[in-house]
């Protein structure tokens, strides 16, 4: 399966390079999330017959269970006690959502993920690791590292943090909400661009 970096840059996966050891397959999670929360996906073709319909608790709980299971898999093979402790804290947090799911998914949209600040490879330290998978970023030839708006040191592999952000909407480290702040910036930027286009149209009309 192609990585997010390879998709964005139209790079064909190498047949000789092996998969990263501690990456988990979140395709089932993504498919299920898009099916019950289609507006969060920029590519989803699913549509509810009733635009005001809400997902039932069983479906919502399943989203968090899928993510919890994958975090548990990573925790079971954690290379350090610190990484295991961090992953277990995520698993514990998700357990509350599994037992008492919210009325709707509070996570961020795919647009938010696409707009996250990318960290230039040259700015990464040699031993810098993703807090979730605990692999060194620079060991991946096509690493795609993002920096969350809550703090400049809260960096993750996009593939690792994406599912958490889409389901929870908070930073896995400090648990601050990150989506609302970024969405406001994106909406403001979009409005400014629309205003500029309207001004250009008016200038052309009276030219």
C-alpha positions as CSV (number, residue, x, y, z in Angstrom):
1,X,0.0,0.0,0.0
2,X,1.3,3.4,-0.9
3,X,2.2,5.9,1.8
4,X,0.6,9.3,2.1
5,X,3.8,10.9,0.9
6,X,3.9,8.6,-2.2
7,X,0.2,9.4,-2.9
8,X,0.8,13.2,-2.6
9,X,3.9,13.2,-4.8
10,X,2.8,10.5,-7.3
11,X,5.6,8.1,-6.4
12,X,5.3,4.4,-7.1
13,X,6.2,2.3,-4.1
14,X,9.5,0.5,-4.5
15,X,9.2,-3.3,-4.9
16,X,12.5,-3.8,-3.1
17,X,11.9,-1.6,0.0
18,X,10.3,-3.5,2.8
19,X,7.4,-2.1,4.8
20,X,8.2,-0.2,8.0
21,X,8.0,-2.7,10.9
22,X,5.6,-0.8,13.2
23,X,3.1,0.6,10.8
24,X,-0.5,-0.6,11.1
25,X,-3.2,-0.9,8.5
26,X,-5.9,1.7,9.2
27,X,-7.8,1.1,6.0
28,X,-10.7,-0.5,7.8
29,X,-10.9,2.3,10.3
30,X,-10.9,4.9,7.5
31,X,-13.5,3.1,5.5
32,X,-15.8,2.8,8.5
33,X,-15.3,6.4,9.6
34,X,-16.1,7.7,6.1
35,X,-19.2,5.6,5.9
36,X,-20.7,7.1,9.1
37,X,-19.2,10.5,8.9
38,X,-18.9,11.3,5.1
39,X,-18.6,15.0,5.5
40,X,-15.2,14.6,7.2
41,X,-13.7,13.1,4.0
42,X,-12.7,15.2,1.0
43,X,-13.0,12.2,-1.3
44,X,-15.9,10.2,0.1
45,X,-18.8,9.5,-2.3
46,X,-21.1,8.4,0.5
47,X,-24.2,10.4,1.2
48,X,-26.9,9.9,3.9
49,X,-30.5,10.0,2.5
50,X,-31.3,12.2,5.5
51,X,-28.7,15.0,5.8
52,X,-29.7,15.3,9.5
53,X,-29.2,11.6,10.3
54,X,-26.7,10.7,13.0
55,X,-24.7,7.5,13.4
56,X,-25.9,5.1,16.0
57,X,-23.9,4.4,19.2
58,X,-22.8,0.9,17.9
59,X,-21.2,2.4,14.8
60,X,-19.6,5.2,16.7
61,X,-18.2,2.8,19.3
62,X,-16.8,0.6,16.5
63,X,-14.7,3.6,15.2
64,X,-13.0,3.9,18.5
65,X,-12.6,0.2,19.0
66,X,-10.8,-0.1,15.6
67,X,-8.4,2.6,16.6
68,X,-8.0,1.2,20.1
69,X,-7.1,-2.2,18.7
70,X,-4.4,-0.8,16.4
71,X,-2.9,1.2,19.3
72,X,-2.9,-1.9,21.4
73,X,-1.0,-3.8,18.7
74,X,1.7,-1.1,18.7
75,X,1.8,-1.1,22.5
76,X,2.3,-4.9,22.6
77,X,5.6,-4.5,20.6
78,X,6.7,-1.2,22.0
79,X,10.5,-0.8,21.9
80,X,10.7,1.2,25.1
81,X,8.7,1.5,28.4
82,X,8.0,5.2,27.6
83,X,6.4,4.3,24.2
84,X,4.4,1.5,25.8
85,X,3.2,3.8,28.5
86,X,2.2,6.5,26.0
87,X,0.3,4.0,23.8
88,X,-1.5,2.5,26.8
89,X,-2.7,6.0,27.8
90,X,-4.2,6.3,24.3
91,X,-5.8,2.9,24.6
92,X,-7.3,3.9,28.0
93,X,-8.6,7.2,26.7
94,X,-10.3,5.4,23.8
95,X,-11.9,2.9,26.1
96,X,-14.2,5.6,27.5
97,X,-15.4,6.4,23.9
98,X,-16.0,2.7,23.3
99,X,-18.1,2.2,26.4
100,X,-19.8,5.6,26.2
101,X,-19.5,6.8,22.6
102,X,-20.3,10.5,21.9
103,X,-23.3,11.6,19.9
104,X,-21.1,12.4,17.0
105,X,-17.5,12.1,15.8
106,X,-15.5,15.0,17.3
107,X,-12.5,14.5,15.0
108,X,-11.1,16.8,12.4
109,X,-11.8,16.7,8.7
110,X,-9.5,15.4,5.9
111,X,-9.1,19.0,4.9
112,X,-7.6,19.7,8.2
113,X,-5.1,16.9,7.9
114,X,-4.1,18.0,4.4
115,X,-3.5,21.5,5.8
116,X,-1.2,20.5,8.6
117,X,2.2,22.0,8.6
118,X,4.8,19.6,7.1
119,X,8.2,19.4,8.8
120,X,11.0,19.7,6.3
121,X,13.3,16.7,6.3
122,X,16.3,18.9,6.8
123,X,14.9,20.1,10.1
124,X,14.5,16.7,11.6
125,X,17.1,15.4,14.1
126,X,18.8,12.1,13.3
127,X,17.3,10.4,16.4
128,X,13.9,12.1,16.3
129,X,11.1,9.6,16.5
130,X,7.3,9.5,16.1
131,X,5.8,9.3,19.6
132,X,3.2,6.7,18.3
133,X,5.2,4.2,16.2
134,X,8.5,5.0,17.9
135,X,10.4,4.8,14.6
136,X,13.0,7.4,13.6
137,X,11.6,9.7,10.9
138,X,14.8,9.7,8.9
139,X,14.8,5.9,8.6
140,X,11.9,6.4,6.1
141,X,13.1,7.7,2.8
142,X,9.7,9.3,2.2
143,X,8.7,10.3,5.7
144,X,5.8,12.7,6.0
145,X,6.1,14.4,9.4
146,X,3.5,16.9,10.5
147,X,3.6,19.5,13.3
148,X,0.4,20.1,15.3
149,X,-0.7,23.7,16.0
150,X,-0.8,23.2,19.8
151,X,3.1,23.1,20.2
152,X,6.0,23.1,17.8
153,X,7.5,19.9,19.4
154,X,4.3,17.9,18.9
155,X,5.3,16.1,15.7
156,X,4.1,12.8,14.3
157,X,4.1,10.6,11.3
158,X,1.0,11.7,9.4
159,X,0.0,8.1,8.9
160,X,0.2,7.5,12.7
161,X,-1.6,10.6,14.0
162,X,-4.2,10.9,11.2
163,X,-6.6,8.3,12.6
164,X,-6.4,9.7,16.1
165,X,-7.1,13.3,14.9
166,X,-10.0,12.2,12.6
167,X,-11.7,10.4,15.5
168,X,-10.7,12.5,18.6
169,X,-9.7,15.9,17.3
170,X,-7.1,16.4,20.0
171,X,-3.4,16.2,20.2
172,X,-2.4,12.7,21.4
173,X,0.3,14.3,23.7
174,X,-1.3,17.3,25.4
175,X,-5.0,16.4,24.5
176,X,-5.7,20.0,23.5
177,X,-8.3,20.5,20.7
178,X,-6.4,21.2,17.5
179,X,-9.1,21.2,14.9
180,X,-11.1,24.3,15.7
181,X,-8.1,26.6,15.7
182,X,-6.8,25.3,12.4
183,X,-10.3,25.2,10.8
184,X,-10.8,28.9,11.7
185,X,-7.6,29.8,9.9
186,X,-8.5,27.8,6.9
187,X,-12.0,29.3,6.7
188,X,-10.5,32.8,7.1
189,X,-8.0,32.1,4.3
190,X,-10.7,30.7,2.1
191,X,-12.9,33.8,2.7
192,X,-10.0,36.2,1.9
193,X,-9.4,34.3,-1.4
194,X,-13.1,34.6,-2.3
195,X,-13.1,38.3,-1.5
196,X,-10.1,38.8,-3.7
197,X,-11.7,37.0,-6.6
198,X,-14.9,39.1,-6.2
199,X,-12.7,42.3,-6.3
200,X,-11.0,41.0,-9.5
201,X,-14.3,40.4,-11.1
202,X,-15.5,43.9,-10.2
203,X,-12.3,45.4,-11.6
204,X,-12.8,43.5,-14.8
205,X,-16.4,44.6,-15.0
206,X,-15.6,48.3,-14.9
207,X,-12.3,48.1,-16.8
